[in-house]
């Protein structure tokens, strides 16, 4: 029986030793991963996440900041109140929006107003514009009122000839009056604060010449 060759003699290759298994071939050859160490790190990360969530949930429990988009958790309803449901073309009248908040007080951002009431019809869809500034409004719990102005004129016009669906401005630069007919006073809001109430029917009559 032939004795085993001496692997240390010249002309013989050294048999490579099996290296321990690794999770990723990108790790250096002298780095071994300990499964128990990984589990400890994951447990610490999970504990930190749960602790941070608890702190965030206890911050300012009585005040909620309204996001620019999305619905509020507190249910709020609204209704439009107008002094009359008949107005002359080109005129305007003051009304208000009544908000009923059955939850806690809500703090929201806006500019001058959070609500608008505009006349619409099957053939007229006004463009809704909002002023650009930063103010803070608090909608208290219970009932609150917000003033609005309803106008029987177009929301905008263009200088010179009509174009792009816009009416021409009057010679004095003002917007032209709406044509007589039946319209709907509809609520528009800057944020999704309340459920949109049913629109009120408003009849626009011909303006008397003076």
C-alpha positions in Angstrom: 0.0 0.0 0.0 1.5 3.3 -1.1 1.9 5.8 1.8 0.2 9.2 1.4 2.3 11.8 -0.3 3.8 14.5 1.8 2.0 17.6 0.8 4.9 19.8 2.0 7.3 18.3 -0.5 8.1 20.3 -3.6 5.9 19.4 -6.6 2.8 18.8 -4.5 -0.1 21.2 -4.1 -1.5 22.0 -0.7 -5.1 20.9 -0.3 -7.2 24.1 0.3 -9.1 24.1 3.6 -12.9 24.7 3.6 -13.8 28.2 4.7 -16.8 28.9 6.9 -20.0 29.9 5.1 -20.8 33.6 4.7 -24.0 35.5 4.1 -22.6 37.7 1.4 -19.5 37.2 -0.8 -18.9 40.9 -0.6 -17.8 40.6 3.0 -14.0 40.4 3.7 -12.6 36.9 4.1 -11.8 37.5 7.8 -15.3 38.6 8.8 -17.8 36.1 10.1 -21.4 37.1 10.8 -22.9 36.1 14.1 -26.6 35.3 13.7 -27.2 36.1 17.4 -25.7 39.6 17.0 -28.0 40.3 14.0 -31.0 39.3 16.0 -30.0 41.6 18.9 -29.6 44.6 16.5 -33.0 44.0 14.9 -34.6 43.8 18.3 -33.1 47.1 19.3 -34.3 48.8 16.1 -37.8 47.5 16.6 -37.8 48.8 20.2 -36.7 52.2 19.0 -39.4 52.4 16.3 -42.1 51.5 18.8 -40.8 54.0 21.3 -40.8 56.8 18.7 -44.3 56.1 17.6 -45.5 56.4 21.2 -43.9 59.8 21.7 -45.5 61.1 18.4 -48.9 59.9 19.4 -48.9 61.8 22.7 -47.9 65.2 21.2 -50.6 67.9 21.4 -53.6 65.6 22.0 -56.2 68.4 21.9 -55.1 70.2 18.7 -54.9 68.8 15.2 -53.2 70.5 12.2 -55.1 70.1 9.0 -53.0 68.8 6.1 -53.4 70.5 2.7 -54.9 67.3 1.4 -56.9 64.6 3.0 -59.9 64.3 5.2 -60.1 65.3 8.9 -60.8 62.7 11.5 -63.4 65.0 13.2 -66.7 65.0 11.4 -67.8 68.5 10.3 -70.8 69.6 8.3 -71.7 72.9 6.8 -74.6 74.8 5.3 -75.0 78.0 3.3 -77.1 80.8 4.6 -78.2 83.6 2.2 -80.5 86.6 2.9 -82.3 86.0 -0.4 -82.5 83.6 -3.2 -83.1 86.3 -5.8 -80.5 88.8 -7.0 -80.0 91.3 -9.8 -77.4 90.6 -12.5 -74.1 92.3 -11.6 -75.1 92.7 -7.9 -73.7 90.9 -4.8 -74.9 90.0 -1.4 -73.4 88.9 1.9 -74.0 85.5 3.4 -72.2 83.1 5.6 -71.2 79.4 5.9 -72.3 77.7 9.1 -69.9 74.9 10.2 -70.9 72.4 12.8 -67.9 70.7 14.4 -68.8 67.7 16.5 -65.1 66.9 17.3 -62.3 68.9 18.9 -61.0 72.3 17.7 -59.1 72.3 14.4 -56.3 74.6 13.4 -55.9 75.2 9.7 -53.9 77.5 7.4 -55.4 79.8 4.8 -55.6 83.3 3.4 -58.4 85.7 4.4 -61.0 82.9 4.0 -61.4 79.2 4.1 -64.7 79.1 2.1 -66.3 80.6 -1.0 -69.8 80.5 -2.4 -70.1 80.9 -6.1 -73.0 80.8 -8.6 -72.8 77.9 -11.1 -75.1 76.5 -13.8 -75.2 73.8 -16.4 -73.4 76.2 -18.8 -71.3 78.2 -16.4 -68.4 76.8 -14.3 -66.5 79.6 -12.6 -62.8 79.3 -11.9 -62.1 79.3 -8.2 -59.1 81.4 -7.1 -57.5 81.7 -3.6 -55.4 84.5 -2.3 -51.7 83.6 -1.5 -50.7 84.3 2.1 -50.4 82.4 5.3 -52.9 82.8 8.1 -54.0 80.4 10.8 -57.7 79.8 11.5 -59.2 77.8 14.4 -62.4 76.0 13.8 -63.8 75.6 17.3 -65.9 72.8 18.5 -69.6 73.4 18.1 -71.1 75.9 15.6 -69.2 78.7 13.9 -69.9 81.1 11.1 -67.7 82.3 8.2 -68.7 85.3 6.0 -68.9 85.0 2.3 -69.9 87.3 -0.6 -72.0 85.9 -3.4 -71.6 87.8 -6.7 -73.9 87.7 -9.8 -71.0 88.5 -12.1 -68.4 86.4 -13.9 -65.5 85.4 -11.8 -63.0 86.8 -14.4 -62.7 88.5 -17.7 -60.2 89.4 -20.4 -59.2 92.8 -21.8 -60.2 93.3 -25.4 -62.0 90.6 -27.3 -63.4 87.4 -25.6 -60.9 84.6 -25.8 -60.4 81.1 -24.3 -63.9 81.0 -23.0 -63.6 84.3 -21.1 -65.9 87.2 -21.5 -64.5 90.6 -22.4 -64.2 93.0 -19.5 -66.4 96.1 -19.4 -65.0 99.4 -20.5 -64.4 100.4 -16.9 -62.4 97.2 -16.4 -65.0 95.4 -14.2 -66.2 91.9 -14.9 -69.5 91.7 -16.8 -72.7 90.5 -15.1 -74.1 87.0 -15.4 -77.0 86.6 -17.8 -80.4 86.2 -16.1 -81.5 82.7 -15.3 -81.4 80.0 -12.6 -78.2 79.3 -10.8 -76.9 77.2 -7.9 -75.0 78.7 -5.0 -72.3 76.1 -4.4 -69.8 75.9 -1.6 -66.0 75.7 -2.4 -63.3 75.1 0.3 -59.6 75.6 0.4 -59.0 72.3 2.3 -61.2 69.2 2.6 -62.7 70.4 5.8 -66.4 69.7 5.6 -68.9 67.7 3.6 -70.2 69.8 0.7 -73.8 70.7 1.5 -76.5 70.9 -1.1 -76.4 74.0 -3.3 -79.0 76.7 -3.0 -81.1 77.7 -6.0 -80.7 81.4 -6.8 -82.6 83.3 -9.5 -80.7 86.1 -11.2 -82.9 88.8 -12.7 -82.2 91.4 -15.4 -80.6 94.6 -14.0 -82.7 97.7 -14.3 -81.3 100.4 -16.5 -80.6 103.7 -14.8 
